Amino acid sequence: MNESLSFLFPVTEDTSSVHRPRIELDQEKVKKGLGQLVLTVVELIRQLLEKQALRRIEGGSLSEQEIEALGLTFLELNQQMIRLKDEFGLTDADLNLDLGPLGKLL
């Protein structure tokens, strides 16, 4: 199994038979790992949208109302991310996945 997914599906060797290694599923680890993966994707998209919004603001293509709405939306999203990270017991560093030779994701 791909080692990058080991936080979701830890594998144990079953030495009593010739069968394949078995996956030990710990409900809490799976829940936290899946939460980590989903929140990482959401954080990546949030950062991309925020950069695009800043470009549009600097380019002058948004009205004052649109800028205000964007600011409130990003503030609400940030608050929701904080709440979800707390619920899953994650930190910002947990969302910055190591992509091996490519470096960190965020």
N, C-alpha and C positions, 0 to 999 in steps of 0.2 A: 504494500500500500504506500502511496505517496507520503513521505515523512512530513510534508508541510501540513497535512491534515491530521497529524497525530494528536493534536489537542482536542479534536472532535471524536476520534475513534482509536483509543489506545489498543494495541494488539498485544496479546499474550501468547506465548508459545505453549502448545499443548503437547507435552512430552510423553503422555500416556498412549498416544495413538499416532498413526501416520497421516492423520487428517491435516488440513490446512490450519494455520494459526487462527485462533478465535478472537473475535472482537469483544472486548469487555465494555459494555455501555453503562456508564454512570450517568444517571438522569441529570444531575446537577452540572456535571462537566459538559455534557452535550448541550444543555440549555445555555450555559455560559459561552461555550464555543460558537454556537449558532448566533447568539446575541452579538458576540464579538464580530463575527463575519458580517452580519447585516448592518451593524452600526458603523463598521469600517466603510462599507459601500456608501451608506448614507452620508458619512462625513466627507468622503471623497467627492461625492456629487455636490454637497453643500459648498465645499471650498471652490469647486469649479464654477458654480452658479454665482457665488459671491464675487469672484474675480471678473466674471462677465458683467455683473451688475455695476461694479466699480468702473469698468471700461465705458459702459454706457453713460454713467453719471459724468465721468470726465469728458466724454465726447459731447455732452450737452444734449443728448437725444431723449432725455426723460424730463417730465414736468415735475414741479415741486411735490404734487400729490403722489406721483408714481415713486419718487424717491422716498417719501415718507412711508408709503405702503411697503416698499422693499425693506426699509430699515426695520419696520415692525415685524415683518415676516421673518427676517433673519434673526431678530431678537427672540421671537417665539420658538423658532426652530432650535436655537441655542439652548433655551430653557428646557425644551423637550429632550434634547440630547443629554443634558446634565442629569435629568430625571432618569432616563433610560440607562445611562452609564452607572448611576447609583443602584438602580434595580438589579443590574447584572453584575455589580461589583467590579466594574471596569474603570480604567483611567484612560487619559488621552494617549499615554504611551502604549497601552494595550491595543489601541486602534491603529497604531503605526506598524503594520505588519512588515516583517523582514522578507524581502523578495530575493534573497540570496545575492547573486552577482549584480542584480539591478539596484540593490540598495533598499532603503526604506520606502514604503509606499507614500506616506504623507510628509 
